Amino acid sequence: MLEQCLWHTTSPEAAPALPTLEDDHHADVVVVGGGITGLSTALHLAEAGVDVALLEAGEIPSGGSGRNVGLVNAGLWIPPDDIREALGEADGERANTILGGAPAEVFALIERHGIDCHATRTGTLHLAHNAKGEQELARRAEQFQRRGSPVELLEDDACQQRIGTPRIRRALLDRRAGTINPAAYTRGLARAAASAGARLYTQSPVTGVTREGDRWRATSERGSVLASRLVFATNAYTEADWNRVREHFFPGHFFQVASHPLPDELASEILPERQGAWDTRMVLSSMRLDAEGRLILGSLGRGEGRPLSYIRCWADRIQRHYFPQLGRVDWQCTWSGRIAFTPDHTLRLFEPAPGILGVTGYNGRGITTGTVVGKGFAHYLTQGDDSLLPLPIRAHRPIPARPLWSTGYESGFTLYHAGQCLRVLI
């Protein structure tokens, strides 16, 4: 089993050949971070005729935008009524509406720019792993259906046919959603942004940002860009102490394991309509197939640095529980990515200083949220109107005791997975 990201090696979209920033430049807007949020911002700005430069520390993609599960989900992690309770009625319903329509925004970009990312639009499945999970899905279904969302609560035989396992008796099918190869989608956004006129630079980590009059200079190792406005789109991969996005999330991780392609007769039994799925466990398990019939399992927690035997043991345990008909599965590769968590499971949009925009806290919903935030940022920068953003831009207090949050989450994930490997939990 290799330690490499499957999405990078199987992406139909080629990695873009982009220059490193050298010398001093000017732009209307500088975007820091070349993931989905940054590229969506740059693309929509360039299409509006704005001179935009994007600086990425590594290649595109190198962060979570190309390493996630590839689920094009609607909404936030928590259900609609909980979102309204956390954010207030007006902001909560605004987030529900904009993020509920976010999958359509993703698929519209894919179609408009011809992005080859193995997109499916057959929905996603949230699986109830026990009676409590069944009650939770019923609660979510009622809330979505009350708002007119195209979701359906599947039970018994309908579940088994859609998933390929008798272990699940109830599942929530969200027809708004789908799946993609996230690395291919990110590369496609980069291609589209560059074609629209955005200047993209890779291997150009920003080492500092300084105020010069009414403009900002973003400095890299061999050059700089001076601009009137600056967007921090670094999210979970924010590392520099000077970047105040760092104060507004605590990092977590998600690891995945992919099999070699399954024989056609077996692959056709597992998620035959190619929905992506995840269960209602305290520490969830995700599952999907890629375009070549690989079974991909994932869960919260750090995979990097773990013994491969530990990861293989966990994957074997989940596979044999849900899909015993596959027999012994030969695992091809494993990889991890970071997630930006917030205590209330909602995102944060803010202006850390005049002329600077920041965002973080996608809580595992980066594909759709990053896409619409980028579009909303572009609209705000060109029109002075934040109505296309899921939430208003406002001040937020830094999250206290961030390292403790991260340590607590990771410790809990590790203990839970150890219990699964030892057959204490499943």
Secondary structure, 3 states (H helix, E strand, C coil): CEECCHHHHHCCCCCCCCCCCCEEEEEEEEEECCCHHHHHHHHHHHHCCCCEEEECCCCCCCCHHHCCCCEECCCCCCCHHHHHHHHCHHHHHHHHHHHHCHHHHHHHHHHHCCCCCCCECCCEEEECCCHHHHHHHHHHHHHHHHCCCCEEEEECHHHHHHHCCCCCCEEEEECCCEECCHHHHHHHHHHHHHHHCCEEECCCCCCEEEEECCEEEEECCCEEEEEEEEEECCHHHCCCCCCHHHHHCEEEEEEEEEECCCCHHHHCCCCCCCCEEEECCCCCEEEEECCCCCEEEEEECCCCCCCHHHHHHHHHHHHHHHCHHHCCCCEEEEEEEEEEECCCCCCEEEEEECCEEEEECCCCCHHHHHHHHHHHHHHHHHHCCCCCCCCCCCCCCCCCCHHHHHHHHHHHHHHHHHHHHCCCCC
